[in-house]
Amino acid sequence: MIESIDAETIYDVPLLMKEEKLDEVVLNKLGMSSKGEYDLSNWTNFVAKLKNPKNTIRIGLVGKYVELNDAYKSIAEAFTHAGVVNDSKVELERVHSEDINDENAESSLGKFNGILVAPGFGERGIDGKIAAIKFARQSGLPFLGICLGMQCAVIEYARNVLGYADAHSTEINPDTSYPVIDIMEEQKAITLKGGTMRLGAYNCKIVNGSKVMDCYEKEMISERHRHRFEFNNKFLEEFENNGLIASGSNPEGELVEIVELRDHPWFVGVQFHPEYKSTVANPHPLFVNFVKAAVEQSQIVVS
C-alpha cells in the first residue's frame, strides 16, 4: 500500500514517493532492475529554492476565466518555474478583465509589479484587456501578452498611439476601418472553425538586438500555437515607425509572432503559448525574463 501523503506543494510529491520507495515497487512490478541511485538533486534544489525565496513579487493576470480554478493553470506553473530561477515567490492575482476600464486601471493594477494579459476567444472582456495594456504601456510596468493578449496590445497601440480610434480585430468587429488583427488570407475560404485554427509548433525567427533575443539567446525558435487570427502585415511598417516592432516572425509565411516596445522596460506580446513548454528542468525564458523585470520593478518601487 502506498500512501497519498499531504504535501506542502505538488513539487514535493516525487520526493515523498521516493522516500516511500514507490520507484522500486513500480520497477519490480514491471520486472525491471531497481538497483542504483537516481539523481534527483536538481529537483531537490528546485523545491528548496521554491520554499525559501529571497523576494516576493505580485503579478496581475488579467483574463475573463478567472473564476475557474483550473483556467490558466499552465501559466501559473510557468510563473512558479520562473520565480525559482529568480529566487522569488510570484504571487499571482487573477483580475477579471470585465472589471477593468481606463478610469480604474491604475487603482486596480497599480499594486502589481507586472501584468500578464491572458489568451482567450471572443468579445467578452476585451475592452478591459485593452485598458490594462494601456496602463502597463503608459506606466512602464512590465507586460506580457499571450495570444489574444498580444493581439489586444496591437489594438491598443493602434488606437492610442497611431490614432486609429476604431482599430480592432475582425474577429470582434468585421467592419472595422483598421483591421490590425485579421484572419489569415489562406484561411478565409474555410468555413468550419476547427479548420481555420493554426495549431501546433511553428518556427519563429528572432530579430537581433531585441528584448526577446536577450531571452532566447538564439535566432530560431519553435513555439506552440492555437489561434485563428493574426497581425495584419499591411500595418507593420507604420507600427514599427512608431515604436512597436515585430521582433519575431515565422520565416515561411512572414507572420508576426512577437511584438515589443522599443522604449519600455519590458513590454512583449507573443502570438504563441510559451506556457505550454515551461518545465521545472527548463523554465521558459520569456517567463524567466518577465519575472526578472518584475523583480527589478519591485526594487525600484521599494527604494
Buried (B, 14 or more C-beta within 10 A) or exposed (E): EEEEEEEEEEBBEBEBBBEEEBBEEEBEEEEEEEEEEEEBEEBEEBBEBBEEBEBEBBBBBBBBBBEEEEBBEBBBBBBBBBBBBBEBBBBBEBBBBBEBBBEEBEEBBEEBBBBBBBBBBEEEBBBBBBBBBBBBBEBBBBBBBBBBBBBBBBBBBBBBBBEBEEBBBBBBBEEBEBBBBBBBEEBEEBEEEEEBBBEEEBBBBBBEEBBBBEBBEEEEBEBBBBBBBBBBBEBBEEBBEBBBBBBBBBEEBEBBBBBBBEEBBBBBBBBBBBBBBBEBEEBBBBBBBBBBBBBBBBEEEEE
